[in-house]
Each structure stands twice: as structure tokens, then as C-alpha cells.
């Protein structure tokens, strides 16, 4: 059979779909043909329906499979309707959105099958059966309509990572992805996370698996690692096959969780490549010894999820129990070891107050990470944070349905005054952090933020589109004065220290 994978990625950062790359490799290993289409403006213009239909007919698929995150659901529905109009091939839907909403997806009438969870084994079994005209009714992880009724089969145990074939990079015009991401290449060394943050899918995914399999978290084996030698082979393949790679970025939820695995990785990595790399860490699983090990292996950037500067909000709403002291200490360790520290910030959580927003500004100014990336909170259905948002009456459902990413705006409604404050801080977070710094940088940015805060809604809307240019101009003045500061760099939602961007 021929399977055409479609990855809607419109209006968002260009991404690499690890799941499809692995699924495609498994299908090839089983003797099937695969094709892939990523719909992202950073790669190619988005098609209209005639061009979309032309591509579908050219591919002549026996099955069309969409990989979907919730932000792309509205666009996916449009593409699925176009697919229905262009081919009689059955249509399947997978991805994290499918894990939580199989019934709603099938009720649209646009999809014949839905796959939940990690489906390397399940999807191959399904395609094998379709190819042989055999019944698919008992395939685990599958949801479908039978005799007019939606049927959702239980999931199977998670796939092992020790025997997977190499990912199908060639399927994805991977060189274009490398160039679109300025040479930064993503890798996954592990799957799973030990934490249960309310805004993340992990806690609900493990709940579904534990329920369907009647097992404990330990028996589930949720946290799995790719063998180090397999990962090294993947890195060698990428370097010998593709050009202009400048950085490897490990997108694992928590790269540093298993210290023994990290030590083995750090011993082998310099033997394979001299390119720098980036990892995700947790302030509670990070110390000086680990920092030294990473640095000696070539680690350039260590990223931490901070999310909010309010310890109370983190504990009550996010189920994140680290202290601000731990955050500051971890960032200090990274900085002292000569690596670049990076933190993730989320603005606009349910029950967040203006005081909480300013606590987030304060922790950034106190910790002085090398960079911070901020987004707006998005209440993904199926998560506990979504339930909290519903319980508090915060969600603007119409706005939520229209958002295609979590970087442009919030879909929570805190009232006109706080909504405006949220947009102002989200539009110029580096200014607000700079305003907390001592000396001329703080003096200048306090004036800038005071002026911004004084604007009413109409005045701010008129000025918002100019803020990026204003930030660029102010940053240049600070540079000419030799003053360390944060400025928007690389994308519109990242603040980077001039100590880094002037010396990269």
C-alpha cells in the first residue's frame, strides 16, 4: 500500500515531525510505500484547493494519514474536506490531538480512522491488514465507526526504542528543514517525562495508558531511551547526508533525567561530532557535576522550563514544585560553566494575576538567563489546565478555535484591563525585564515600559506593530554604549542577552 502522510504546520514555527519520520520508516520496513507533505509557509506557499487536489491525485495514495496538534485542527478539517473531494482513499488521523479527541474527530465525518498514542507497531499492523483485506476491528490504538457506532479500542503497550529502524529523513526534504531552522537540527534521545505538569499532555497520556492496560506507572515503562550507539549512528548519518548543520538540539522532555545515560552519551558524542548541542533540563535534576559533563561533551545551551515566576501559581495551578531559589541556582551553574542558559516562560495561566505576571518578570531579572522564550498559555483539551480554565470561566471559545499557535495571543479572558496588560508584556517582555536591571539600561527601559503601560487599548493597538522595530533601534543604542541588555532576537518571542548575540 501507499500511505501519504500530511502534516499541517501553518502559522506556527516550522517543525520536524519525529513521529511520522519513525512511522514512515516502519512502514517501509514492512514493504509499503510512503510519501509526506508538510504544509508550512516557511517551506513553501500553502496550496489552494485545486493545487492541493492536484498533489493528492498525483500521489495516488491508498491511505491518507494526518498528523495533528490541537492548534492545527481547524486547518486540518479544511484539508480533510479537500482530501475527501480529491480521492476515495480512506483518511486517518493521528497525533496528540487524536489521543484525546477520537470521538469528536470521527463525528466530523471527515476521517475513517483515528490512532491514539504511540503507534509505530499499531499503524503497521493496521496497514498490513488493509493491504490484505483483513479485518482491522481489533487493532489496538485504533478508533473507527462500526455499524454507525464509534468504537475506541484500547491502546497497546508503548513501543520499545531499542529496535526501531532509522527515521525516514529522506522523505521530508530534510535539507529544506535544516535551512529553514538556520542549521539547527532536532533529535529525540528519549520519550516520556516523570512529571505531571497540568498544562502538558504527559499526565493524561499516562492516565489513558494505565487505564487501558490496567498497569502502574512503573509497569508502563513510560520513560524510554534510544541506545547511545543508535543515536550516534543517527548523528553520523545526518552529518554525512546533509549540509549546513550547525547545532543539534535534543527535544526530549527531560534529557538530563537519567544521569548514567547522560554520562555515556557525553563520553561518546565528542567521538562522533564536534558540533555543539542543546538539551532540556529540570532545575531539580541539575547540578555542577552534570553541567561539567555536558560542557565537556560540547553542550552549548541548557534549557529549563520555568513557566512562571510565582511559586504559588506554579504549585497550585501548574503542579510544578521547584522553588525560585532552585531556578536561580540552576541558571547560575549553567552560566558559570560557560554554557548558555535558556528558559521557557508562559504568560496568561488561569487564575494568574497581574502581580503573578510581574513575578515572572522579576525572576528573569534575578536569574539572568542567557535567553528566555515566551508564549501564551493555551488550554489544550484533555489536560488538567484546560479543566481549570473551564472551571474558572476563562476560555474565549471562539478565539481559541481560531488560534493556530500559542505565540500570537491568548484565548483566555481575564477582563479588559488584565487582557491589555498581558498583551503589553507579551509584546515587549525584554523591555520589562531590562527595566528591572540596575543602571542606564534599567532607567531607559523603565521609561519605555511606563509609556507602554499608560497606553489605552486603541493606542496600544496602533503601536504594537512598531514594537519590534523600536526594540531593534533601542538595542542598537545600548550596543553603542557598551551596555548588556536583552533584545528580541531570532524570532518575535525570544529575548536574548547581548552578551550572547554579539559574540555568537
Helices and strands as residue ranges (DSSP letters): E 2-8, H 18-29, E 33-39, H 49-59, E 63-67, G 70-72, H 73-86, E 90-94, H 96-100, H 102-107, E 113-115, H 120-131, E 142-146, E 149-152, G 169-172, H 174-180, E 184-187, E 190-191, H 202-213, H 217-220, E 224-225, H 228-241, E 247-250, H 259-272, E 276-281, G 283-285, H 288-297, E 299-307, H 311-313, I 314-318, H 324-336, E 340-347, H 354-367, E 371-376, H 384-391, H 397-402, H 416-427, H 429-434, H 439-453, H 457-464, H 467-480, E 486-488, E 494-497, H 498-501
